[in-house]
């Protein structure tokens, strides 16, 4: 504990009251701990004061030779009693005590139960894996990783970012597995931009200085501790954010499009088969809409005459060009997907049925689109959603618009040029000096 002058104590107490006068959950009470009277300052929504006092008095009754004072977290002797420091402790859920004898201390109290317990994942469906998910509490999330990866090489670096609203984050990696240049780069970015506010994932990407306008995701997000453990073992660096129930692994590479880390739970041939299906799905999701326009409007001579006649008959009576027809139905599908995601679970399936069955059937019968287009659209959507990770599926959904527009102007050559452009674009991407077209972050083909 640190002794301060009586006048300084009075000034600090007055400043605290003035600083938090707009916060109704800021309280100050006279309490007795170990037969000593204190003035306690705390946030009612963060501190369970009755339980804290009971714990402290029980500990004080069993302490000897003043060892009870070791439970307090005193200010360092050379540290100044700055208002910013005291306010920071209060906002982080600490209990600030001032005694009538001019002594001050900051201690870790019993906190109110405002954190969600570990539960089953909501947005991901793990197969042959543990059914636990990250919570909003960063300490629980670190504990989940510690429990699943018992290793001396597991390094956890804690830090805080932001000035107006400080946010706790943790950088987790396996020493000797993750590349040193990736670790150093992330650490430097976090240190250089520690004054930036962090409330969203986009803020995290801004702190790490990732491109603001990029279709290709530079990270992997997941609420599954098991998946993040495999990412750590594959050489990635995981970042946890307090009060955020997802973890983020850096950097992302091309194989993350069709491979999930939980594939290691399957036999090797099963794993190869599933990843091959996902890779084919990525190709079909990008090319099918553009290929429909090419073969239907620009280069129908590429088809056999029987198939060309069948395609032409399917569009009989449709008043719009193939591009407008495709854009109309694709935008309608995008709205159905977003509505399904945003609506409550008890309504989402109903919207899917109305949009996919009733509206789809009606729009075909009204001769606004062709039957073949519906087949192509559904095949493209299914191929899109076999990919690993929501961010990857969203990126592919955006790439197919680029391919489709170029194909509508230049035909089969435009389709080929668009695919070559995507490959060259992937080749130009680097995240923390790791090329996006790498097959492994560890610099060699992994056996995952």
DOKOLLUM-118075 format. One line per 2 residues: number of its first residue (from 0); for each residue x, y, z of C-alpha. Coordinates in nm, 2 decimals. Example, Ala and Ser with C-alpha at 12.3 -4.5 7.8 and 13.67 -1.06 7.14 Angstrom:
BEGIN
0 = 1.23 -0.45 0.78 ~ 1.37 -0.11 0.71 .
// end
This chain:
BEGIN
0 = 0.00 0.00 0.00 ~ 0.11 0.35 -0.06 .
2 = 0.07 0.64 0.18 ~ -0.05 0.97 0.04 .
4 = -0.12 1.31 0.20 ~ -0.47 1.38 0.34 .
6 = -0.52 1.67 0.11 ~ -0.41 1.47 -0.19 .
8 = -0.65 1.20 -0.08 ~ -0.94 1.45 -0.06 .
10 = -0.85 1.59 -0.41 ~ -0.84 1.24 -0.56 .
12 = -1.17 1.14 -0.42 ~ -1.33 1.46 -0.54 .
14 = -1.19 1.42 -0.89 ~ -1.32 1.06 -0.90 .
16 = -1.67 1.17 -0.81 ~ -1.66 1.45 -1.07 .
18 = -1.51 1.22 -1.34 ~ -1.78 0.96 -1.30 .
20 = -2.08 1.18 -1.21 ~ -2.25 1.08 -1.53 .
22 = -2.21 0.71 -1.46 ~ -2.50 0.58 -1.25 .
24 = -2.32 0.25 -1.18 ~ -2.02 0.42 -1.02 .
26 = -2.05 0.39 -0.64 ~ -1.85 0.48 -0.33 .
28 = -1.92 0.32 0.01 ~ -1.76 0.31 0.35 .
30 = -1.65 -0.05 0.42 ~ -1.47 -0.23 0.70 .
32 = -1.20 -0.48 0.61 ~ -0.99 -0.65 0.88 .
34 = -1.10 -0.40 1.14 ~ -0.99 -0.11 0.92 .
36 = -1.22 0.15 0.77 ~ -1.19 0.22 0.40 .
38 = -1.37 0.42 0.14 ~ -1.44 0.19 -0.15 .
40 = -1.48 0.31 -0.51 ~ -1.60 0.07 -0.77 .
42 = -1.84 0.00 -1.07 ~ -2.15 -0.17 -0.94 .
44 = -2.20 -0.35 -1.27 ~ -1.85 -0.50 -1.27 .
46 = -1.78 -0.57 -0.89 ~ -1.97 -0.79 -0.66 .
48 = -1.90 -0.60 -0.34 ~ -2.08 -0.82 -0.08 .
50 = -1.90 -1.13 -0.20 ~ -1.57 -0.94 -0.22 .
52 = -1.60 -0.81 0.14 ~ -1.69 -1.16 0.27 .
54 = -1.39 -1.32 0.09 ~ -1.16 -1.04 0.22 .
56 = -1.27 -1.07 0.58 ~ -1.25 -1.45 0.58 .
58 = -0.89 -1.42 0.44 ~ -0.81 -1.15 0.70 .
60 = -0.92 -1.37 0.99 ~ -0.68 -1.64 0.89 .
62 = -0.39 -1.42 0.80 ~ -0.08 -1.37 1.02 .
64 = 0.17 -1.09 1.06 ~ -0.01 -0.86 0.83 .
66 = 0.00 -1.11 0.54 ~ -0.35 -1.00 0.45 .
68 = -0.21 -0.68 0.30 ~ -0.04 -0.89 0.03 .
70 = -0.39 -0.95 -0.11 ~ -0.40 -0.59 -0.21 .
72 = -0.25 -0.47 -0.54 ~ -0.06 -0.16 -0.43 .
74 = 0.06 0.12 -0.65 ~ 0.44 0.11 -0.70 .
76 = 0.63 0.34 -0.47 ~ 0.76 0.55 -0.75 .
78 = 0.43 0.56 -0.94 ~ 0.23 0.88 -0.94 .
80 = -0.13 0.87 -0.82 ~ -0.25 0.99 -1.15 .
82 = -0.63 1.02 -1.22 ~ -0.60 0.84 -1.55 .
84 = -0.44 0.54 -1.38 ~ -0.71 0.52 -1.11 .
86 = -0.99 0.56 -1.36 ~ -0.84 0.29 -1.58 .
88 = -0.84 0.05 -1.28 ~ -1.21 0.13 -1.21 .
90 = -1.31 0.08 -1.57 ~ -1.14 -0.26 -1.58 .
92 = -1.34 -0.38 -1.28 ~ -1.09 -0.32 -1.00 .
94 = -1.18 -0.20 -0.65 ~ -1.01 0.12 -0.53 .
96 = -0.97 0.16 -0.15 ~ -0.88 0.47 0.04 .
98 = -0.83 0.44 0.42 ~ -0.88 0.71 0.68 .
100 = -0.51 0.69 0.76 ~ -0.41 0.82 0.41 .
102 = -0.34 0.47 0.26 ~ -0.45 0.37 -0.09 .
104 = -0.47 0.03 -0.26 ~ -0.61 -0.13 -0.58 .
106 = -0.73 -0.49 -0.56 ~ -0.88 -0.76 -0.77 .
108 = -1.24 -0.81 -0.65 ~ -1.50 -1.08 -0.71 .
110 = -1.67 -0.99 -1.04 ~ -2.04 -1.00 -1.12 .
112 = -2.14 -1.30 -1.34 ~ -2.18 -1.12 -1.67 .
114 = -1.98 -1.36 -1.89 ~ -2.14 -1.64 -2.10 .
116 = -2.04 -1.99 -2.01 ~ -1.88 -2.22 -2.26 .
118 = -2.15 -2.36 -2.48 ~ -2.20 -2.54 -2.82 .
120 = -2.10 -2.34 -3.14 ~ -2.39 -2.15 -3.30 .
122 = -2.25 -2.06 -3.65 ~ -2.03 -2.36 -3.72 .
124 = -2.11 -2.73 -3.73 ~ -1.81 -2.94 -3.62 .
126 = -1.80 -3.31 -3.72 ~ -1.61 -3.56 -3.51 .
128 = -1.48 -3.27 -3.29 ~ -1.54 -3.12 -2.95 .
130 = -1.87 -2.92 -2.92 ~ -1.73 -2.62 -2.73 .
132 = -1.70 -2.27 -2.86 ~ -1.53 -1.95 -2.77 .
134 = -1.71 -1.71 -2.53 ~ -1.68 -1.33 -2.49 .
136 = -1.44 -1.36 -2.20 ~ -1.08 -1.36 -2.32 .
138 = -0.95 -1.55 -2.02 ~ -1.19 -1.84 -2.09 .
140 = -1.09 -1.84 -2.45 ~ -0.72 -1.86 -2.36 .
142 = -0.80 -2.14 -2.11 ~ -0.98 -2.33 -2.39 .
144 = -0.67 -2.31 -2.60 ~ -0.44 -2.40 -2.31 .
146 = -0.65 -2.71 -2.23 ~ -0.65 -2.84 -2.59 .
148 = -0.28 -2.76 -2.66 ~ -0.06 -2.85 -2.36 .
150 = 0.28 -2.73 -2.47 ~ 0.57 -2.52 -2.33 .
152 = 0.60 -2.36 -2.67 ~ 0.26 -2.20 -2.66 .
154 = 0.32 -1.83 -2.62 ~ 0.05 -1.58 -2.52 .
156 = 0.13 -1.21 -2.54 ~ -0.13 -0.98 -2.38 .
158 = -0.17 -0.62 -2.46 ~ -0.43 -0.34 -2.47 .
160 = -0.52 -0.11 -2.75 ~ -0.73 0.21 -2.77 .
162 = -0.74 0.54 -2.58 ~ -1.11 0.63 -2.53 .
164 = -1.21 0.27 -2.49 ~ -0.93 0.02 -2.41 .
166 = -0.97 -0.33 -2.54 ~ -0.78 -0.64 -2.42 .
168 = -0.63 -0.86 -2.69 ~ -0.40 -1.16 -2.69 .
170 = -0.16 -1.28 -2.96 ~ -0.11 -1.66 -2.94 .
172 = 0.14 -1.86 -3.14 ~ 0.35 -2.17 -3.11 .
174 = 0.72 -2.08 -3.08 ~ 0.93 -2.27 -3.33 .
176 = 0.63 -2.34 -3.55 ~ 0.51 -1.99 -3.65 .
178 = 0.74 -1.80 -3.88 ~ 0.95 -1.54 -3.69 .
180 = 0.87 -1.27 -3.96 ~ 0.50 -1.32 -3.92 .
182 = 0.52 -1.29 -3.54 ~ 0.75 -0.98 -3.56 .
184 = 0.53 -0.81 -3.81 ~ 0.21 -0.86 -3.61 .
186 = 0.38 -0.75 -3.29 ~ 0.52 -0.44 -3.45 .
188 = 0.18 -0.34 -3.61 ~ 0.00 -0.39 -3.27 .
190 = 0.26 -0.18 -3.10 ~ 0.26 0.10 -3.36 .
192 = -0.11 0.13 -3.37 ~ -0.19 0.07 -3.00 .
194 = -0.37 0.40 -2.98 ~ -0.63 0.31 -3.24 .
196 = -0.98 0.21 -3.11 ~ -1.07 -0.16 -3.14 .
198 = -1.44 -0.23 -3.14 ~ -1.49 -0.43 -3.47 .
200 = -1.30 -0.68 -3.68 ~ -1.24 -0.40 -3.94 .
202 = -1.07 -0.20 -3.66 ~ -0.84 -0.50 -3.60 .
204 = -0.75 -0.52 -3.97 ~ -0.68 -0.14 -3.97 .
206 = -0.45 -0.19 -3.68 ~ -0.27 -0.47 -3.86 .
208 = -0.26 -0.24 -4.17 ~ -0.44 -0.48 -4.40 .
210 = -0.58 -0.35 -4.73 ~ -0.91 -0.17 -4.68 .
212 = -1.05 -0.27 -5.02 ~ -0.98 -0.64 -5.07 .
214 = -1.21 -0.91 -5.19 ~ -0.98 -1.19 -5.07 .
216 = -0.99 -1.23 -4.69 ~ -0.65 -1.21 -4.52 .
218 = -0.75 -1.40 -4.21 ~ -0.95 -1.70 -4.09 .
220 = -1.22 -1.66 -3.83 ~ -1.37 -1.94 -3.62 .
222 = -1.56 -1.99 -3.29 ~ -1.41 -2.34 -3.25 .
224 = -1.11 -2.38 -3.02 ~ -1.02 -2.71 -3.19 .
226 = -0.99 -2.54 -3.53 ~ -0.77 -2.26 -3.38 .
228 = -0.55 -2.52 -3.22 ~ -0.49 -2.68 -3.56 .
230 = -0.42 -2.33 -3.70 ~ -0.16 -2.28 -3.43 .
232 = 0.00 -2.61 -3.51 ~ 0.00 -2.52 -3.88 .
234 = 0.21 -2.21 -3.81 ~ -0.05 -1.94 -3.79 .
236 = -0.08 -1.66 -3.53 ~ -0.41 -1.64 -3.35 .
238 = -0.55 -1.31 -3.21 ~ -0.82 -1.31 -2.94 .
240 = -1.02 -1.00 -2.86 ~ -1.19 -0.95 -2.53 .
242 = -1.58 -0.96 -2.55 ~ -1.56 -1.12 -2.89 .
244 = -1.66 -1.49 -2.93 ~ -1.45 -1.55 -3.24 .
246 = -1.08 -1.60 -3.28 ~ -0.88 -1.48 -3.59 .
248 = -0.58 -1.67 -3.74 ~ -0.33 -1.49 -3.96 .
250 = -0.23 -1.52 -4.24 ~ -0.48 -1.68 -4.47 .
252 = -0.35 -1.87 -4.78 ~ -0.50 -2.03 -5.09 .
254 = -0.55 -2.37 -4.93 ~ -0.79 -2.22 -4.67 .
256 = -1.05 -2.20 -4.95 ~ -1.10 -2.57 -4.96 .
258 = -0.95 -2.71 -4.64 ~ -1.06 -2.69 -4.28 .
260 = -0.82 -2.78 -4.00 ~ -1.08 -3.02 -3.86 .
262 = -1.03 -3.24 -4.17 ~ -0.75 -3.41 -3.98 .
264 = -1.02 -3.60 -3.79 ~ -1.10 -3.80 -4.10 .
266 = -0.90 -4.08 -4.26 ~ -0.65 -3.95 -4.52 .
268 = -0.84 -4.06 -4.83 ~ -1.16 -3.91 -4.69 .
270 = -0.97 -3.59 -4.63 ~ -0.83 -3.58 -4.99 .
272 = -1.18 -3.65 -5.13 ~ -1.35 -3.38 -4.93 .
274 = -1.09 -3.12 -5.02 ~ -1.10 -3.21 -5.38 .
276 = -1.48 -3.16 -5.38 ~ -1.44 -2.82 -5.22 .
278 = -1.17 -2.72 -5.47 ~ -1.40 -2.81 -5.76 .
280 = -1.68 -2.63 -5.59 ~ -1.47 -2.31 -5.57 .
282 = -1.40 -2.33 -5.95 ~ -1.77 -2.40 -6.04 .
284 = -1.89 -2.12 -5.81 ~ -1.68 -1.86 -5.99 .
286 = -1.72 -1.99 -6.35 ~ -2.08 -2.12 -6.39 .
288 = -2.26 -1.78 -6.41 ~ -2.01 -1.65 -6.66 .
290 = -2.01 -1.98 -6.86 ~ -2.39 -1.96 -6.88 .
292 = -2.38 -1.62 -7.04 ~ -2.10 -1.72 -7.28 .
294 = -2.27 -2.03 -7.41 ~ -2.61 -1.87 -7.42 .
296 = -2.55 -1.53 -7.57 ~ -2.20 -1.47 -7.69 .
298 = -2.05 -1.80 -7.81 ~ -2.34 -2.05 -7.86 .
300 = -2.14 -2.21 -8.14 ~ -1.93 -2.38 -7.87 .
302 = -2.22 -2.61 -7.80 ~ -2.33 -2.91 -8.00 .
304 = -2.63 -2.82 -8.21 ~ -2.87 -3.04 -8.01 .
306 = -2.77 -2.88 -7.68 ~ -2.78 -2.53 -7.84 .
308 = -3.14 -2.59 -7.95 ~ -3.23 -2.71 -7.60 .
310 = -3.08 -2.39 -7.44 ~ -3.25 -2.17 -7.69 .
312 = -3.59 -2.34 -7.62 ~ -3.54 -2.29 -7.25 .
314 = -3.52 -1.91 -7.30 ~ -3.82 -1.89 -7.53 .
316 = -4.04 -1.60 -7.43 ~ -3.78 -1.45 -7.19 .
318 = -3.78 -1.07 -7.26 ~ -3.44 -0.99 -7.11 .
320 = -3.08 -1.05 -7.23 ~ -2.88 -1.32 -7.05 .
322 = -2.68 -1.07 -6.85 ~ -2.99 -0.89 -6.71 .
324 = -3.16 -1.22 -6.65 ~ -2.86 -1.35 -6.46 .
326 = -2.81 -1.03 -6.25 ~ -3.18 -1.02 -6.16 .
328 = -3.19 -1.37 -6.02 ~ -2.85 -1.36 -5.86 .
330 = -2.94 -1.04 -5.67 ~ -3.26 -1.20 -5.56 .
332 = -3.06 -1.50 -5.43 ~ -2.82 -1.27 -5.25 .
334 = -3.12 -1.11 -5.07 ~ -3.26 -1.45 -4.98 .
336 = -2.92 -1.56 -4.83 ~ -2.89 -1.24 -4.63 .
338 = -3.25 -1.26 -4.51 ~ -3.19 -1.62 -4.40 .
340 = -2.88 -1.52 -4.20 ~ -3.03 -1.21 -4.03 .
342 = -3.37 -1.34 -3.94 ~ -3.44 -1.55 -3.63 .
344 = -3.39 -1.92 -3.67 ~ -3.77 -1.99 -3.64 .
346 = -3.84 -1.77 -3.94 ~ -3.53 -1.83 -4.16 .
348 = -3.63 -2.17 -4.30 ~ -3.97 -2.02 -4.40 .
350 = -3.81 -1.74 -4.60 ~ -3.58 -2.00 -4.77 .
352 = -3.88 -2.21 -4.87 ~ -4.08 -1.90 -5.00 .
354 = -3.78 -1.76 -5.19 ~ -3.64 -2.09 -5.32 .
356 = -3.95 -2.28 -5.41 ~ -4.25 -2.06 -5.45 .
358 = -4.07 -1.75 -5.59 ~ -3.84 -1.96 -5.81 .
360 = -4.13 -2.16 -5.96 ~ -4.34 -1.84 -6.01 .
362 = -4.06 -1.65 -6.19 ~ -4.00 -1.93 -6.43 .
364 = -4.37 -1.98 -6.51 ~ -4.39 -1.60 -6.57 .
366 = -4.12 -1.64 -6.84 ~ -3.90 -1.38 -6.67 .
368 = -3.61 -1.63 -6.65 ~ -3.53 -1.97 -6.81 .
370 = -3.53 -2.31 -6.64 ~ -3.17 -2.36 -6.73 .
372 = -3.07 -2.04 -6.55 ~ -3.23 -2.17 -6.23 .
374 = -3.03 -2.49 -6.26 ~ -2.71 -2.30 -6.31 .
376 = -2.79 -2.06 -6.02 ~ -2.86 -2.33 -5.78 .
378 = -2.55 -2.53 -5.88 ~ -2.34 -2.22 -5.84 .
380 = -2.49 -2.14 -5.49 ~ -2.44 -2.50 -5.37 .
382 = -2.08 -2.50 -5.50 ~ -2.02 -2.17 -5.32 .
384 = -2.13 -2.30 -4.98 ~ -1.91 -2.61 -4.98 .
386 = -1.61 -2.38 -4.93 ~ -1.45 -2.35 -4.59 .
388 = -1.53 -2.04 -4.39 ~ -1.80 -1.77 -4.43 .
390 = -1.54 -1.51 -4.53 ~ -1.42 -1.73 -4.82 .
392 = -1.77 -1.79 -4.94 ~ -1.85 -1.42 -4.94 .
394 = -1.53 -1.35 -5.14 ~ -1.61 -1.61 -5.40 .
396 = -1.96 -1.47 -5.43 ~ -1.81 -1.13 -5.52 .
398 = -1.55 -1.28 -5.77 ~ -1.82 -1.44 -5.98 .
400 = -1.97 -1.11 -6.06 ~ -1.64 -0.99 -6.20 .
402 = -1.61 -1.31 -6.41 ~ -1.97 -1.28 -6.52 .
404 = -1.95 -0.91 -6.64 ~ -1.62 -0.97 -6.83 .
406 = -1.76 -1.28 -6.99 ~ -2.07 -1.09 -7.11 .
408 = -1.86 -0.85 -7.31 ~ -1.58 -1.07 -7.44 .
410 = -1.72 -1.42 -7.44 ~ -1.51 -1.73 -7.38 .
412 = -1.19 -1.52 -7.41 ~ -1.32 -1.28 -7.14 .
414 = -1.39 -1.58 -6.92 ~ -1.04 -1.71 -6.96 .
416 = -0.90 -1.36 -6.91 ~ -1.10 -1.32 -6.59 .
418 = -0.97 -1.65 -6.45 ~ -0.61 -1.55 -6.54 .
420 = -0.66 -1.22 -6.37 ~ -0.79 -1.38 -6.05 .
422 = -0.48 -1.61 -6.04 ~ -0.25 -1.32 -6.10 .
424 = -0.43 -1.12 -5.83 ~ -0.39 -1.41 -5.59 .
426 = -0.02 -1.43 -5.68 ~ 0.02 -1.06 -5.60 .
428 = -0.12 -1.09 -5.25 ~ 0.11 -1.10 -4.95 .
430 = 0.01 -1.10 -4.58 ~ 0.29 -1.04 -4.33 .
432 = 0.54 -1.14 -4.61 ~ 0.36 -1.47 -4.67 .
434 = 0.24 -1.52 -5.03 ~ -0.13 -1.60 -5.06 .
436 = -0.05 -1.89 -5.30 ~ 0.16 -2.06 -5.04 .
438 = 0.06 -2.42 -4.96 ~ 0.17 -2.39 -4.60 .
440 = 0.25 -2.11 -4.36 ~ 0.54 -2.31 -4.22 .
442 = 0.71 -2.29 -4.56 ~ 0.67 -2.66 -4.65 .
444 = 0.38 -2.88 -4.74 ~ 0.20 -2.97 -4.43 .
446 = 0.07 -3.32 -4.35 ~ -0.26 -3.18 -4.21 .
// end
